[in-house]
Every structure is written in structure tokens, then in C-alpha cells.
Amino acid sequence: MGFYLQPFDNEYLFRSISAFRSTEIDYASDTDHSPIDFLHIEYHDEYDQTTQEFQIISPDGERFKYVAGLYYYKQQADTDRAVINGPALLFLGVTGPVTNAGLVDTDSLAGYVSGSYDFNDVLRLGFGGRYSKETKDVLWNLDGSLSGAFALGSTAPGGLSDSRTDTNFSPTASLTVSFSELT
């Protein structure tokens, strides 16, 4: 984790913002909340996130001001969940757990600029734009083969694998009039 602000001789600023977060969750629950042991759920989730951002900031006090930057985000998510039957479900043919496990990797990159131009003390033009590209890769496994009378489905051997990439451009523009400067 870090934040770095470097002033240049020409009053431009360079900023670097870095972050990393790791989360791990273990959870167990008696989902039927009864004295009879029907089933309970156990799961383990892990998430690792990394971000890095670089910015160039124009000098303040000028008519034309802007911030331009690049942003990178990466997340790796891993989940492993199981619905575990108790002896009370044996009469329905449930002989083992139903498991659900997955990996999702996300990579995102964006470039942006946001700024303004002051025509005078009364009128300001604001502008900006952001282009982003995000890719998600997933590998998912569901095994319901031991679910008995519930007949839960399962993914094919090796699991379900998929990938998706989205891109987006988001422009913005505004015109600001300062009425207090008109009097």
C-alpha cells in the first residue's frame, strides 16, 4: 500500500496509489435450525485484490486544468462450498455432500482524463472521459451427484470454464455559469 506524490519543477504533479487486500472467510451453519440433523453448510472463500493507479495533475490556478491517469485492478477469487447432509436425509437417498467450487479472475485496465477550461470568471467548460476494459475468467464446478431425491445437477467433468471481456467509453461534459460573478 502506498501513496506517492512527486512535484515537478513545472508545477505538474505525479501521483501513484497502490493497494493490496487479502480476505479469507470460513463459515459453517446449521441451515435447518432444527434439533434433527438434516444438513449444514460449510464454505471457505479467499479474495486477493491489487490496484495500481498513476495520475498526472496539471498546475492549479491555470485556466486549463486536468487530471489524467491509468488505473489497473486485479482480483482473484476462490470459493469452496459444501452442503453436507446429516443422517436424517438418508431416507431420501442423499449419500454425500453437494459441492460447489469456483475460481474467478478479474483484470481491469482504464485510462481517463477529467478537466476544465475557465473562459472567464463566469463561464467554465468541464470535460472528461474514461475508457475501460475488463476481463473475467471463470472455472466453476458443481457436483450434485450424491443429492439423491433432490436430483441436483452437476457440471461436466473438468467444470464450466468461460471468459468474458467488456469495454466501455464514458465521456462527460458540462457548462457551469457562476451567477454570483454576474452582479
C-alpha positions as CSV (number, residue, x, y, z in Angstrom):
1,M,0.0,0.0,0.0
2,G,1.4,3.3,-0.9
3,F,0.7,6.8,-2.0
4,Y,3.4,8.9,-3.7
5,L,3.1,12.5,-4.8
6,Q,6.0,13.9,-6.8
7,P,6.1,17.6,-7.7
8,F,7.9,18.5,-10.9
9,D,9.7,21.8,-11.5
10,N,6.9,23.0,-13.8
11,E,4.3,22.5,-11.0
12,Y,2.8,19.4,-12.5
13,L,2.3,16.6,-10.0
14,F,2.7,12.8,-10.5
15,R,0.7,10.6,-8.1
16,S,1.0,6.8,-7.6
17,I,-1.6,5.0,-5.5
18,S,-1.1,1.3,-4.7
19,A,-3.2,-1.1,-2.7
20,F,-3.4,-4.8,-1.9
21,R,-6.1,-6.6,0.1
22,S,-6.4,-10.2,1.0
23,T,-9.6,-11.6,2.6
24,E,-10.2,-15.2,3.8
25,I,-13.6,-16.3,5.2
26,D,-14.5,-19.6,6.8
27,Y,-18.2,-20.2,7.6
28,A,-20.3,-23.0,8.9
29,S,-24.1,-23.0,9.5
30,D,-26.8,-25.4,10.6
31,T,-29.2,-24.2,8.0
32,D,-32.3,-26.1,9.0
33,H,-32.1,-24.8,12.6
34,S,-33.8,-27.9,14.0
35,P,-32.7,-30.4,16.6
36,I,-32.7,-33.1,13.9
37,D,-29.5,-33.3,11.9
38,F,-30.8,-32.7,8.3
39,L,-28.0,-30.6,6.8
40,H,-25.4,-27.9,7.3
41,I,-23.3,-25.7,5.1
42,E,-19.6,-25.1,5.2
43,Y,-17.7,-22.8,3.0
44,H,-14.3,-21.2,2.5
45,D,-13.7,-18.1,0.4
46,E,-10.5,-16.3,-0.4
47,Y,-10.1,-13.0,-2.3
48,D,-6.9,-11.2,-3.3
49,Q,-7.2,-7.7,-4.8
50,T,-4.4,-5.5,-6.2
51,T,-4.8,-2.0,-7.6
52,Q,-2.4,0.5,-9.1
53,E,-3.1,4.0,-10.2
54,F,-0.9,6.6,-11.8
55,Q,-2.0,10.3,-12.3
56,I,-0.6,13.4,-13.8
57,I,-2.2,16.6,-12.3
58,S,-1.8,19.9,-14.1
59,P,-0.8,23.0,-12.2
60,D,-3.6,24.7,-10.2
61,G,-4.5,28.3,-10.8
62,E,-4.4,28.0,-14.6
63,R,-7.4,28.4,-16.9
64,F,-7.0,24.9,-18.3
65,K,-6.7,22.2,-15.6
66,Y,-6.9,18.4,-15.8
67,V,-6.1,15.1,-14.2
68,A,-5.1,12.2,-16.5
69,G,-4.4,8.7,-15.3
70,L,-4.2,5.0,-15.7
71,Y,-5.9,2.5,-13.4
72,Y,-5.3,-1.2,-13.0
73,Y,-7.3,-3.7,-10.9
74,K,-6.8,-7.4,-10.4
75,Q,-8.9,-9.7,-8.3
76,Q,-8.5,-13.5,-7.8
77,A,-11.5,-15.1,-6.0
78,D,-11.6,-18.7,-4.9
79,T,-14.7,-20.3,-3.3
80,D,-15.3,-23.8,-2.0
81,R,-18.7,-24.6,-0.6
82,A,-20.4,-27.8,0.5
83,V,-23.9,-28.7,1.7
84,I,-23.4,-31.6,4.0
85,N,-26.2,-33.9,4.8
86,G,-27.0,-35.4,8.2
87,P,-28.3,-38.9,8.9
88,A,-31.9,-37.6,8.7
89,L,-31.6,-37.2,4.9
90,L,-30.5,-40.8,4.2
91,F,-34.2,-41.8,3.7
92,L,-34.2,-39.5,0.6
93,G,-31.2,-41.3,-0.8
94,V,-28.8,-38.4,-0.1
95,T,-25.5,-40.2,0.4
96,G,-22.9,-37.4,0.3
97,P,-22.4,-33.7,0.1
98,V,-23.3,-31.4,-2.7
99,T,-20.2,-29.3,-3.5
100,N,-19.8,-26.1,-5.4
101,A,-16.3,-24.6,-6.1
102,G,-15.1,-21.8,-8.3
103,L,-12.3,-19.6,-9.4
104,V,-12.9,-16.1,-10.8
105,D,-10.0,-13.9,-12.1
106,T,-10.7,-10.3,-12.9
107,D,-8.4,-8.0,-14.8
108,S,-9.4,-4.4,-15.4
109,L,-7.5,-1.5,-17.1
110,A,-8.7,2.0,-17.5
111,G,-7.4,5.3,-18.9
112,Y,-9.1,8.6,-18.1
113,V,-8.9,12.4,-18.2
114,S,-11.0,14.9,-16.3
115,G,-10.6,18.6,-16.6
116,S,-12.0,22.1,-17.1
117,Y,-11.4,25.3,-19.0
118,D,-12.3,28.6,-17.5
119,F,-13.3,31.0,-20.3
120,N,-13.6,33.8,-17.7
121,D,-14.8,34.3,-14.1
122,V,-18.4,33.4,-15.1
123,L,-18.2,30.5,-17.6
124,R,-16.4,27.1,-17.2
125,L,-16.4,24.1,-19.5
126,G,-15.9,20.8,-17.8
127,F,-14.9,17.7,-19.8
128,G,-13.7,14.1,-19.3
129,G,-13.7,10.6,-20.5
130,R,-12.8,7.1,-19.3
131,Y,-12.1,4.1,-21.4
132,S,-12.0,0.8,-19.6
133,K,-11.5,-2.9,-20.5
134,E,-12.3,-5.7,-18.1
135,T,-11.9,-9.4,-18.5
136,K,-13.3,-12.1,-16.2
137,D,-12.2,-15.8,-16.4
138,V,-14.2,-18.3,-14.5
139,L,-13.8,-22.0,-13.7
140,W,-16.8,-23.5,-11.8
141,N,-17.5,-27.0,-10.6
142,L,-20.9,-28.2,-9.2
143,D,-21.2,-31.8,-8.0
144,G,-24.8,-32.8,-7.1
145,S,-24.3,-36.5,-8.0
146,L,-24.9,-37.6,-4.3
147,S,-28.0,-35.5,-3.8
148,G,-30.4,-38.4,-4.0
149,A,-34.1,-37.5,-4.5
150,F,-33.2,-33.8,-4.9
151,A,-31.5,-34.7,-8.2
152,L,-29.2,-31.7,-8.3
153,G,-27.3,-31.3,-11.5
154,S,-23.5,-31.3,-11.9
155,T,-21.2,-29.6,-14.3
156,A,-19.3,-31.7,-16.8
157,P,-16.1,-33.3,-15.7
158,G,-13.5,-30.5,-15.5
159,G,-16.1,-27.9,-14.7
160,L,-17.5,-25.0,-16.6
161,S,-14.9,-22.6,-18.0
162,D,-15.8,-19.3,-19.5
163,S,-14.3,-15.9,-20.2
164,R,-15.8,-12.5,-20.9
165,T,-14.3,-9.2,-21.9
166,D,-16.2,-5.9,-21.8
167,T,-15.1,-2.4,-22.9
168,N,-16.7,0.9,-22.2
169,F,-16.1,4.6,-23.1
170,S,-17.8,7.1,-20.8
171,P,-17.5,10.7,-21.9
172,T,-18.7,13.7,-19.9
173,A,-19.2,17.4,-20.5
174,S,-20.6,20.3,-18.5
175,L,-21.0,24.0,-18.7
176,T,-21.0,26.0,-15.5
177,V,-22.3,29.5,-15.1
178,S,-21.4,31.4,-11.9
179,F,-24.3,33.8,-11.4
180,S,-22.7,35.3,-8.4
181,E,-20.0,36.7,-10.6
182,L,-22.5,38.4,-12.9
183,T,-23.5,41.0,-10.3
